[in-house]
Amino acid sequence: MTDRVHLDLDDAEAGVAGAHPQREPFRVPVAPSLTATTVPFNAIEPGLFSVACWRMDDARFDFDSSFVMPAAKKELGLLRVVHDEHPGCPMTVFGHADPTGTDDYNKALSGRRARSIHALLVRDVDAWEDLYSHPFGGDQWGARHIRHMLSAVPSSSGPPYAEVAPGPGNANTAAIRLFQEENGLAVDGDAGPNTRRVLFAAYMDVLCDGEALHPERSEFLGRDALGGGKADYQGCSELNPVLVFSKEEAARLDQPAHHGERNAENSVNRRVVIFFLRKGTQVDDGSWPCPRVSEGTAACKARFWSDGEVRRAPQAERRLYEKTRDTFACRFYDRFAMRSPCEGAAPLLLLHVRLCDYEKEPIGGAPFRVRHGTSERSGVALPDGFITLIALRIPEMVRLEWTRPELAEEPEYPFRREIFVDVGDDDPSDDKRLHNLGYVAAERSVNVRAYQSDFGHPETGFLDDIRAELRAFHDGGSRPASPAGGA
């Protein structure tokens, strides 16, 4: 049984790590050979295999970006544990994209995320500056990301610079000036290259808890010796999805009206995984098949399973790698992943919620916030008012706040609802269903009568009279046949 370590997050889980099943020691009963220079060597070497892993999900990156968000500090704390428990085991970083876009485009984007994580760990501020200065597609670092860093890096007085010297929106001038003053930089309020490098380094230290997590370049598989990050980090494009839609789902989700749902479900495919290889493992340029992040996908496809294109393509049924083990096209990556706890995770929750006003009319494009514990995620509803919440671990409850688009800048959102997410099949679970639908009185009979009144039923107050309909409505969206009001 594989040991699995989950990070105890205060919001939907966004990271996992664990040790891989142990293998028997590699033993071959042969003597060393001698070369012309009398250097002993064995022509037989053990294959590459991983001993542990770490994964960070899409939630810890800015949307469509390689910028690592402040909340990633939690997952990086988990990486520290795995790193410390596996000394001498070289690491290699894999970035993954979802199946939207071309292979080469997604390889570049997934490679940028992998490079960003590698640079963060080894404190390569020049790599982050290159990502900042050379945008690609939607991956464009800018004022918003400067703001994120200034909101995380503490000033000399303690609070982050963005709190000590706040500005409206993404206006960072005052905070930048204070940062420059305290770090011996030219004070002009502009986050130019010199200021960015110092800010990058400070932010990297915040995320990695200073020197607590600061591996050397030599601790990565390529040891920074093969050029272009070869074997240290690589992008796998969309070649190894953990979730593949059915043909029917794919056709529906490809329609523009459903792109929000498609992107939410595909978030499990957008991830960065680090594998720790057997202690002492070394590779050279020729023995590591994964191309550099600057190269195309031809070398990747050369290592496909014979049915690789079929594996990653939609088929009759939806498939999850943890269940079917047939969604990864690359046989080389599949060998690392097939017994990895980091690639066995799949979404446990997809919660579809429609945001409405007090008259139960949907609010298209409603700005919303989802709060759980001390964490907060925000977004904008689809034109029909629907949002999709996704989590790998099911929290008991989340707090949802939303507003009208024209009131998005107001600090308080007028519509609020605490939603039970962990809803079971026992009798008390139906009280949670009523609560989620807006029936929040202290007494069950009052809620049942209100529901019955709204949907044209006799007001008996007995839950058994509506239980089947309530569950179908709440869990599956099967609306009662004769509603009296909106939803």
C-alpha positions as CSV (number, residue, x, y, z in Angstrom):
1,M,0.0,0.0,0.0
2,T,1.5,3.4,-1.0
3,D,1.9,5.9,1.8
4,R,0.1,9.1,0.9
5,V,0.6,12.5,2.5
6,H,-2.1,15.1,2.1
7,L,-1.5,18.7,3.0
8,D,-4.0,19.9,5.6
9,L,-5.4,22.9,3.8
10,D,-8.0,25.3,4.9
11,D,-9.6,25.2,1.5
12,A,-10.0,22.8,-1.4
13,E,-7.0,20.6,-1.5
14,A,-4.4,21.8,-4.0
15,G,-1.4,19.5,-3.3
16,V,-0.5,16.0,-2.5
17,A,2.7,14.1,-2.0
18,G,3.8,10.6,-0.9
19,A,6.3,7.8,-1.1
20,H,6.1,5.3,-4.0
21,P,6.0,1.6,-3.3
22,Q,9.5,0.2,-2.6
23,R,11.2,-2.0,-5.1
24,E,13.6,-4.8,-4.6
25,P,17.3,-3.8,-4.8
26,F,18.8,-4.0,-8.2
27,R,21.2,-7.0,-8.3
28,V,23.0,-8.4,-11.3
29,P,25.6,-11.2,-10.8
30,V,28.3,-9.9,-13.2
31,A,31.8,-8.6,-12.8
32,P,33.0,-5.2,-14.0
33,S,34.3,-4.9,-17.5
34,L,37.4,-2.9,-18.4
35,T,37.7,-0.2,-21.1
36,A,40.8,0.6,-23.1
37,T,41.7,3.0,-20.3
38,T,41.3,0.3,-17.7
39,V,38.3,2.1,-16.1
40,P,35.9,-0.5,-14.6
41,F,32.2,-0.2,-15.5
42,N,29.1,-2.3,-15.8
43,A,27.2,-2.2,-19.0
44,I,24.0,-3.1,-17.2
45,E,22.3,-0.3,-15.2
46,P,19.1,-0.2,-13.3
47,G,16.2,1.5,-15.0
48,L,14.9,4.9,-14.0
49,F,12.2,4.7,-11.3
50,S,10.7,7.2,-8.8
51,V,10.7,6.8,-5.1
52,A,8.5,9.7,-4.1
53,C,6.4,12.5,-5.6
54,W,4.9,16.0,-5.0
55,R,2.1,17.6,-6.9
56,M,0.7,21.2,-7.0
57,D,-2.5,21.9,-8.7
58,D,-3.7,24.7,-11.0
59,A,-5.3,26.5,-8.1
60,R,-1.9,27.7,-6.9
61,F,-1.0,29.4,-10.1
62,D,-2.6,32.6,-11.4
63,F,-5.2,31.8,-14.1
64,D,-3.5,30.8,-17.4
65,S,-0.2,31.8,-15.9
66,S,3.1,30.5,-14.6
67,F,3.1,32.9,-11.7
68,V,3.0,31.1,-8.4
69,M,0.4,32.5,-6.0
70,P,1.1,33.2,-2.3
71,A,-1.2,30.4,-1.2
72,A,1.4,27.9,-2.7
73,K,3.4,28.4,0.5
74,K,1.3,25.6,1.9
75,E,2.1,23.1,-0.8
76,L,5.7,24.1,-0.7
77,G,5.8,23.2,3.0
78,L,4.7,19.7,2.0
79,L,7.5,19.6,-0.6
80,R,9.9,20.4,2.1
81,V,8.8,17.4,4.1
82,V,9.3,15.1,1.0
83,H,12.6,16.6,0.1
84,D,14.0,16.3,3.6
85,E,12.9,12.6,3.8
86,H,14.6,11.7,0.5
87,P,18.2,13.1,0.7
88,G,20.3,12.3,-2.4
89,C,17.2,11.5,-4.5
90,P,17.4,13.8,-7.6
91,M,14.2,15.7,-8.6
92,T,12.7,16.3,-12.0
93,V,9.8,18.6,-12.6
94,F,6.9,18.0,-15.0
95,G,4.3,20.6,-16.1
96,H,1.0,19.5,-17.5
97,A,-1.7,21.4,-19.4
98,D,-5.3,20.6,-20.2
99,P,-6.5,19.4,-23.7
100,T,-7.6,22.9,-24.8
101,G,-5.3,24.3,-27.5
102,T,-2.5,22.8,-29.7
103,D,0.1,20.4,-28.4
104,D,3.0,22.7,-29.1
105,Y,1.3,25.7,-27.5
106,N,0.4,23.7,-24.4
107,K,3.9,22.3,-24.2
108,A,5.3,25.8,-24.0
109,L,2.8,26.8,-21.3
110,S,3.2,23.7,-19.2
111,G,7.0,24.1,-19.6
112,R,6.8,27.7,-18.3
113,R,5.1,26.5,-15.2
114,A,7.6,23.7,-14.6
115,R,10.4,26.2,-15.2
116,S,8.8,28.7,-12.7
117,I,8.7,26.0,-10.0
118,H,12.3,25.0,-10.6
119,A,13.4,28.6,-10.6
120,L,11.5,29.3,-7.3
121,L,13.2,26.4,-5.6
122,V,16.8,27.2,-6.7
123,R,16.1,31.0,-6.4
124,D,16.8,31.6,-10.1
125,V,15.5,35.2,-10.3
126,D,16.8,35.5,-13.8
127,A,14.5,32.8,-15.0
128,W,11.5,34.6,-13.4
129,E,12.6,37.8,-15.0
130,D,12.7,36.0,-18.4
131,L,9.2,34.7,-17.8
132,Y,8.1,38.3,-16.8
133,S,9.8,40.0,-19.8
134,H,8.8,37.4,-22.4
135,P,5.0,36.8,-22.2
136,F,3.5,33.8,-24.1
137,G,-0.2,33.6,-24.9
138,G,-2.1,34.3,-21.7
139,D,0.9,34.0,-19.5
140,Q,1.7,37.6,-19.0
141,W,3.2,38.7,-15.7
142,G,2.4,42.3,-14.8
143,A,1.2,44.8,-12.2
144,R,-1.2,42.4,-10.7
145,H,1.6,39.9,-9.9
146,I,3.8,42.7,-8.5
147,R,0.8,43.4,-6.2
148,H,0.6,39.8,-5.1
149,M,4.3,39.8,-4.2
150,L,4.1,43.1,-2.3
151,S,1.1,41.7,-0.5
152,A,3.2,38.7,0.7
153,V,6.7,40.2,1.4
154,P,6.9,41.7,4.8
155,S,8.2,45.2,5.3
156,S,10.7,46.2,8.0
157,S,7.8,47.1,10.2
158,G,6.2,43.6,9.8
159,P,3.1,43.9,7.7
160,P,3.5,43.4,3.9
161,Y,4.4,46.4,1.8
162,A,1.0,46.5,0.1
163,E,-0.6,46.9,3.5
164,V,1.8,49.5,4.8
165,A,1.6,51.6,1.6
166,P,-1.7,50.6,-0.1
167,G,-2.9,51.8,-3.4
168,P,-6.2,51.3,-5.4
169,G,-6.5,48.2,-7.5
170,N,-3.2,47.2,-9.0
171,A,-1.6,50.7,-8.4
172,N,1.6,49.7,-6.6
173,T,3.5,52.9,-6.7
174,A,3.6,53.7,-3.0
175,A,4.4,50.1,-2.0
176,I,7.1,49.9,-4.6
177,R,8.7,53.1,-3.4
178,L,8.8,51.8,0.2
179,F,10.2,48.5,-1.0
180,Q,12.9,50.3,-2.9
181,E,13.7,52.6,0.0
182,E,14.1,49.6,2.4
183,N,16.2,47.6,0.0
184,G,18.7,50.1,-1.2
185,L,17.3,50.6,-4.7
186,A,16.7,53.7,-6.7
187,V,13.4,55.1,-5.6
188,D,11.2,55.9,-8.5
189,G,8.0,53.9,-7.8
190,D,8.5,51.7,-10.9
191,A,9.0,48.0,-10.7
192,G,11.8,47.9,-13.3
193,P,14.1,44.9,-13.8
194,N,16.5,45.8,-10.9
195,T,13.6,46.2,-8.5
196,R,11.9,43.0,-9.8
197,R,15.0,40.9,-9.2
198,V,15.2,41.9,-5.6
199,L,11.4,41.5,-5.2
200,F,11.5,38.1,-6.8
201,A,14.2,36.9,-4.4
202,A,12.2,38.2,-1.4
203,Y,9.0,36.6,-2.6
204,M,10.7,33.3,-3.3
205,D,12.0,33.2,0.3
206,V,8.5,33.9,1.6
207,L,7.0,31.0,-0.3
208,C,9.8,28.6,0.6
209,D,10.1,29.8,4.3
210,G,13.6,31.1,3.8
211,E,16.3,28.5,3.7
212,A,13.9,25.8,4.9
213,L,13.4,24.8,1.3
214,H,16.3,25.8,-0.9
215,P,17.7,22.8,-2.9
216,E,20.8,23.2,-4.9
217,R,20.8,22.9,-8.7
218,S,22.8,19.7,-8.3
219,E,19.8,18.1,-6.5
220,F,17.9,18.1,-9.7
221,L,18.3,15.2,-12.2
222,G,20.1,17.3,-15.0
223,R,22.2,19.1,-12.4
224,D,21.9,22.2,-14.6
225,A,24.6,20.6,-16.8
226,L,22.6,19.6,-19.9
227,G,21.5,23.0,-21.0
228,G,18.0,24.6,-21.2
229,G,16.9,22.8,-18.1
230,K,17.1,19.4,-19.7
231,A,16.0,16.7,-17.2
232,D,15.6,19.3,-14.5
233,Y,12.2,20.5,-15.7
234,Q,10.0,19.9,-18.7
235,G,6.5,20.5,-20.1
236,C,4.3,17.6,-21.0
237,S,1.7,19.7,-22.9
238,E,-1.7,18.0,-22.9
239,L,-0.2,14.5,-23.5
240,N,-0.9,13.0,-20.1
241,P,-4.4,14.0,-18.9
242,V,-5.7,12.5,-15.7
243,L,-9.2,13.1,-16.9
244,V,-10.5,12.5,-20.4
245,F,-14.1,13.4,-21.2
246,S,-16.4,11.1,-23.0
247,K,-17.1,12.0,-26.7
248,E,-20.6,13.2,-25.7
249,E,-19.2,15.4,-22.9
250,A,-16.4,16.8,-25.1
251,A,-18.8,17.8,-27.8
252,R,-21.1,19.6,-25.3
253,L,-18.3,21.3,-23.4
254,D,-16.6,22.5,-26.6
255,Q,-19.6,24.8,-27.1
256,P,-18.8,28.3,-26.0
257,A,-21.7,28.4,-23.6
258,H,-20.1,25.6,-21.6
259,H,-16.4,26.7,-21.7
260,G,-16.6,27.7,-18.0
261,E,-17.7,24.3,-17.0
262,R,-15.1,22.7,-19.3
263,N,-12.3,24.8,-17.9
264,A,-13.3,24.0,-14.3
265,E,-13.4,20.3,-14.9
266,N,-10.1,20.4,-16.8
267,S,-8.3,22.0,-13.8
268,V,-7.3,18.5,-12.6
269,N,-5.2,18.2,-15.8
270,R,-3.4,21.5,-15.2
271,R,-0.7,20.5,-12.6
272,V,3.0,20.4,-11.8
273,V,4.5,17.1,-10.5
274,I,7.9,16.5,-9.1
275,F,9.3,13.0,-9.1
276,F,12.1,12.0,-6.8
277,L,14.3,9.3,-8.4
278,R,16.3,6.6,-6.9
279,K,19.3,7.9,-4.9
280,G,22.3,8.4,-7.0
281,T,20.4,8.3,-10.4
282,Q,22.3,10.1,-13.2
283,V,21.3,10.7,-16.8
284,D,23.0,12.3,-19.8
285,D,21.4,14.2,-22.7
286,G,21.0,11.1,-24.8
287,S,19.4,8.9,-22.1
288,W,16.7,11.4,-21.1
289,P,13.9,11.4,-23.7
290,C,12.0,14.5,-22.6
291,P,12.8,17.5,-24.8
292,R,13.7,20.9,-23.4
293,V,10.9,23.4,-22.7
294,S,12.1,25.4,-25.7
295,E,11.7,22.4,-28.0
296,G,8.5,21.0,-29.7
297,T,6.6,17.8,-29.0
298,A,8.3,15.5,-31.6
299,A,10.5,13.9,-29.0
300,C,7.6,13.4,-26.7
301,K,5.5,11.7,-29.3
302,A,8.4,9.4,-30.1
303,R,7.8,7.9,-26.7
304,F,4.1,7.4,-27.1
305,W,2.4,4.1,-26.5
306,S,1.4,2.6,-29.8
307,D,-2.2,3.7,-29.0
308,G,-1.1,6.9,-27.4
309,E,-3.4,9.1,-29.5
310,V,-6.4,6.9,-28.6
311,R,-5.5,7.0,-24.9
312,R,-5.7,10.7,-24.6
313,A,-8.7,11.2,-26.9
314,P,-12.4,11.1,-25.8
315,Q,-14.0,7.7,-26.1
316,A,-17.5,6.4,-25.3
317,E,-17.1,6.8,-21.5
318,R,-15.4,9.4,-19.3
319,R,-12.1,8.1,-18.0
320,L,-9.9,8.8,-14.9
321,Y,-6.3,7.7,-14.8
322,E,-6.6,6.5,-11.3
323,K,-9.3,4.0,-12.4
324,T,-8.5,3.0,-16.0
325,R,-4.8,3.7,-16.2
326,D,-5.2,4.3,-19.9
327,T,-5.2,8.1,-20.3
328,F,-1.5,8.9,-20.5
329,A,-0.1,8.9,-24.0
330,C,3.6,8.9,-23.1
331,R,4.8,5.5,-21.9
332,F,8.0,7.1,-20.4
333,Y,5.9,9.3,-18.1
334,D,3.4,6.6,-17.5
335,R,6.2,4.4,-16.0
336,F,6.8,7.0,-13.3
337,A,3.2,7.7,-12.7
338,M,1.5,4.3,-12.7
339,R,2.2,3.7,-9.0
340,S,2.4,7.3,-7.9
341,P,0.0,8.6,-5.3
342,C,0.4,12.1,-6.9
343,E,-1.3,10.9,-10.1
344,G,-4.0,8.8,-8.4
345,A,-6.0,11.8,-7.3
346,A,-9.2,12.7,-9.1
347,P,-11.9,15.3,-8.5
348,L,-14.3,14.2,-5.7
349,L,-16.5,17.2,-6.0
350,L,-18.0,19.2,-8.8
351,L,-20.6,21.5,-7.3
352,H,-22.8,23.5,-9.8
353,V,-24.4,26.5,-8.2
354,R,-26.7,29.2,-9.8
355,L,-26.4,32.7,-8.3
356,C,-29.7,34.5,-8.1
357,D,-31.1,37.6,-6.6
358,Y,-33.7,37.9,-3.9
359,E,-36.5,37.3,-6.5
360,K,-34.7,34.1,-7.5
361,E,-33.7,35.5,-10.9
362,P,-30.3,34.4,-12.1
363,I,-27.6,37.1,-12.1
364,G,-25.5,36.6,-15.3
365,G,-21.8,37.5,-14.8
366,A,-22.2,37.8,-11.0
367,P,-18.8,38.4,-9.2
368,F,-18.5,35.9,-6.4
369,R,-16.3,34.9,-3.5
370,V,-16.0,31.4,-2.0
371,R,-14.7,31.3,1.5
372,H,-13.6,28.3,3.5
373,G,-11.6,28.8,6.7
374,T,-9.2,31.6,6.1
375,S,-9.0,31.1,2.4
376,E,-10.9,32.9,-0.4
377,R,-11.3,32.2,-4.1
378,S,-13.1,34.6,-6.4
379,G,-14.5,34.6,-9.9
380,V,-17.3,35.6,-12.2
381,A,-20.4,33.5,-13.0
382,L,-21.4,32.5,-16.5
383,P,-24.1,34.5,-18.4
384,D,-26.8,32.1,-17.0
385,G,-25.6,32.7,-13.4
386,F,-24.0,29.3,-13.0
387,I,-20.6,28.6,-11.4
388,T,-18.8,25.4,-10.8
389,L,-16.8,24.7,-7.6
390,I,-14.3,21.9,-7.8
391,A,-12.3,20.2,-5.0
392,L,-10.2,17.1,-4.5
393,R,-11.3,16.9,-0.9
394,I,-14.8,17.6,0.2
395,P,-15.1,20.2,2.8
396,E,-18.2,20.2,5.1
397,M,-19.3,23.7,4.2
398,V,-18.3,26.8,2.2
399,R,-19.5,30.4,2.4
400,L,-20.6,31.9,-0.9
401,E,-20.9,35.6,-1.4
402,W,-22.0,37.3,-4.7
403,T,-23.2,40.6,-6.1
404,R,-24.4,42.2,-9.3
405,P,-21.8,43.0,-11.9
406,E,-22.3,46.8,-11.6
407,L,-21.5,46.5,-7.8
408,A,-18.3,44.5,-8.2
409,E,-16.1,47.3,-6.7
410,E,-18.2,47.5,-3.6
411,P,-16.4,45.9,-0.6
412,E,-19.5,44.1,0.7
413,Y,-21.5,41.6,-1.4
414,P,-25.2,41.7,-0.7
415,F,-26.0,38.0,-1.4
416,R,-24.6,35.4,1.0
417,R,-25.2,31.8,1.6
418,E,-23.4,29.1,3.6
419,I,-23.6,25.9,1.5
420,F,-23.2,22.3,2.8
421,V,-20.9,20.5,0.5
422,D,-20.6,17.2,2.4
423,V,-24.1,16.0,1.9
424,G,-24.8,12.3,2.5
425,D,-27.7,9.9,2.2
426,D,-28.9,9.7,5.8
427,D,-31.9,11.5,7.2
428,P,-30.1,14.6,8.5
429,S,-28.5,15.1,5.1
430,D,-31.9,16.2,3.8
431,D,-31.9,19.1,6.2
432,K,-28.7,20.2,4.6
433,R,-30.3,20.0,1.2
434,L,-33.2,22.2,2.3
435,H,-30.6,24.7,3.8
436,N,-28.7,24.8,0.5
437,L,-32.0,25.6,-1.4
438,G,-32.7,28.5,1.0
439,Y,-34.9,26.9,3.6
440,V,-33.0,27.9,6.7
441,A,-35.5,28.0,9.6
442,A,-34.5,26.2,12.8
443,E,-37.4,23.7,12.6
444,R,-37.5,21.0,9.9
445,S,-41.3,21.1,9.5
446,V,-41.2,24.9,8.8
447,N,-38.7,24.3,6.0
448,V,-40.6,21.4,4.6
449,R,-43.9,23.4,4.5
450,A,-42.1,26.4,2.8
451,Y,-40.7,24.0,0.2
452,Q,-44.1,22.4,-0.4
453,S,-45.7,25.8,-0.7
454,D,-43.1,27.0,-3.3
455,F,-43.6,23.9,-5.4
456,G,-47.3,23.5,-5.2
457,H,-47.5,20.5,-2.8
458,P,-49.9,20.0,0.1
459,E,-48.3,21.6,3.2
460,T,-48.0,18.5,5.4
461,G,-44.6,19.4,7.0
462,F,-43.5,15.8,6.6
463,L,-40.1,15.3,4.9
464,D,-41.0,11.8,3.6
465,D,-43.6,13.4,1.4
466,I,-40.9,15.3,-0.6
467,R,-37.7,13.4,0.1
468,A,-37.3,11.7,-3.3
469,E,-38.1,14.9,-5.2
470,L,-35.8,17.0,-2.9
471,R,-32.9,14.8,-3.5
472,A,-33.4,14.7,-7.3
473,F,-33.7,18.5,-7.4
474,H,-30.8,19.2,-5.1
475,D,-28.3,16.5,-6.3
476,G,-29.2,16.2,-9.9
477,G,-30.8,19.5,-10.9
478,S,-34.1,17.7,-11.7
479,R,-36.5,20.6,-11.1
480,P,-39.9,19.8,-9.6
481,A,-42.6,19.7,-12.2
482,S,-44.9,22.5,-10.8
483,P,-42.8,25.2,-9.1
484,A,-44.6,28.2,-7.8
485,G,-41.6,30.5,-7.9
486,G,-38.1,31.0,-9.4
487,A,-35.0,29.0,-8.6
